């Protein structure tokens, strides 16, 4: 798999280094066989999405210093699991997306037209 291509078919751009994101914690939403959650959607956090994620059992807003995680706030960019993004879309709480920083593997789970609705 070419880890350097985004959903637009161009070079994958970094998502965020502050906070440091990505399955590999390299700032990019690239992926590989060990990334079973497919953390490939570069999303801009919103209060609504963070509340939904916490409700669904993945609290991204509470700091977890023991894991070096400061917690996310609205406006932070983060590599989301593609299935969680699609679920948030279905629930009407999907965050905005940076298409140039969203890995092409996302398209196996989320249709491009859905991603485009939330494009920055």
C-alpha positions as CSV (number, residue, x, y, z in Angstrom):
1,X,0.0,0.0,0.0
2,X,1.3,3.5,-0.9
3,X,1.1,5.3,2.4
4,X,1.8,8.7,0.8
5,X,-1.4,9.2,-1.2
6,X,-4.5,11.1,0.0
7,X,-8.2,10.8,-1.1
8,X,-7.6,13.4,-3.8
9,X,-4.9,11.2,-5.4
10,X,-2.0,13.6,-4.5
11,X,0.7,13.5,-1.9
12,X,-0.6,12.9,1.7
13,X,-0.1,16.1,3.7
14,X,0.6,16.2,7.5
15,X,-2.4,16.4,9.7
16,X,-1.0,17.7,13.0
17,X,2.1,17.7,15.1
18,X,0.5,19.6,18.0
19,X,-1.1,17.5,19.2
20,X,1.0,14.8,17.6
21,X,-1.4,12.5,15.8
22,X,-1.5,9.5,13.5
23,X,-1.5,5.8,14.2
24,X,2.3,5.9,14.0
25,X,2.4,9.3,15.9
26,X,4.3,10.9,13.0
27,X,1.7,13.7,12.4
28,X,0.3,12.0,9.3
29,X,-2.9,9.9,8.8
30,X,-0.9,7.1,7.1
31,X,-1.7,3.5,7.7
32,X,-0.5,0.0,7.5
33,X,-1.5,-3.6,8.3
34,X,-1.1,-3.1,12.0
35,X,-3.6,-0.2,12.0
36,X,-6.7,-2.2,12.5
37,X,-8.7,0.9,13.3
38,X,-7.8,2.6,10.0
39,X,-6.9,6.0,11.6
40,X,-6.9,7.8,8.3
41,X,-9.3,10.7,8.4
42,X,-7.7,14.1,9.2
43,X,-10.5,15.8,11.2
44,X,-10.8,19.1,13.0
45,X,-12.3,18.4,16.3
46,X,-15.6,20.0,17.4
47,X,-17.3,20.0,20.8
48,X,-20.2,18.1,19.2
49,X,-17.9,15.4,17.8
50,X,-15.9,15.1,21.0
51,X,-19.1,14.7,23.1
52,X,-20.3,12.0,20.7
53,X,-17.0,10.1,20.8
54,X,-17.0,10.2,24.6
55,X,-20.6,9.0,24.7
56,X,-19.6,6.1,22.3
57,X,-16.8,5.1,24.7
58,X,-13.8,6.8,23.1
59,X,-13.1,9.8,25.3
60,X,-10.7,12.0,23.3
61,X,-11.1,15.1,25.4
62,X,-9.9,13.9,28.8
63,X,-6.1,14.2,29.4
64,X,-4.3,10.9,30.0
65,X,-0.8,12.0,31.1
66,X,0.2,8.4,31.8
67,X,0.0,7.9,28.0
68,X,1.4,11.3,27.1
69,X,-2.0,12.4,25.9
70,X,-3.1,16.0,26.7
71,X,-6.7,15.5,25.5
72,X,-8.2,17.1,22.5
73,X,-10.1,20.4,22.3
74,X,-12.3,21.9,19.5
75,X,-10.0,23.1,16.7
76,X,-7.4,20.4,17.2
77,X,-6.7,18.2,14.2
78,X,-6.6,14.4,14.8
79,X,-6.5,11.2,12.7
80,X,-9.8,9.6,13.3
81,X,-10.8,6.0,12.5
82,X,-12.6,6.0,9.2
83,X,-15.5,3.9,10.7
84,X,-15.9,6.4,13.6
85,X,-16.1,9.3,11.1
86,X,-18.8,7.5,9.1
87,X,-20.7,6.8,12.3
88,X,-20.4,10.5,13.3
89,X,-21.7,11.4,9.8
90,X,-24.7,9.1,10.3
91,X,-25.4,10.7,13.7
92,X,-25.1,14.2,12.3
93,X,-22.0,15.1,14.3
94,X,-19.2,14.6,11.8
95,X,-16.2,17.0,12.1
96,X,-14.7,19.0,9.3
97,X,-12.0,17.1,7.2
98,X,-8.7,18.1,5.6
99,X,-9.0,16.0,2.4
100,X,-5.3,16.6,1.5
101,X,-4.3,15.0,4.8
102,X,-6.8,12.1,4.7
103,X,-5.3,8.9,3.5
104,X,-6.8,7.1,0.4
105,X,-7.4,4.0,2.4
106,X,-10.4,5.9,3.9
107,X,-12.2,5.4,0.6
108,X,-12.6,1.7,1.5
109,X,-14.9,2.8,4.3
110,X,-16.2,6.3,3.6
111,X,-17.3,7.4,0.1
112,X,-15.6,10.5,-1.3
113,X,-18.8,12.4,-1.7
114,X,-19.4,12.0,2.1
115,X,-15.9,13.3,2.9
116,X,-16.4,16.2,0.5
117,X,-19.4,17.4,2.4
118,X,-17.2,18.1,5.4
119,X,-14.1,19.4,3.5
120,X,-12.4,22.5,4.8
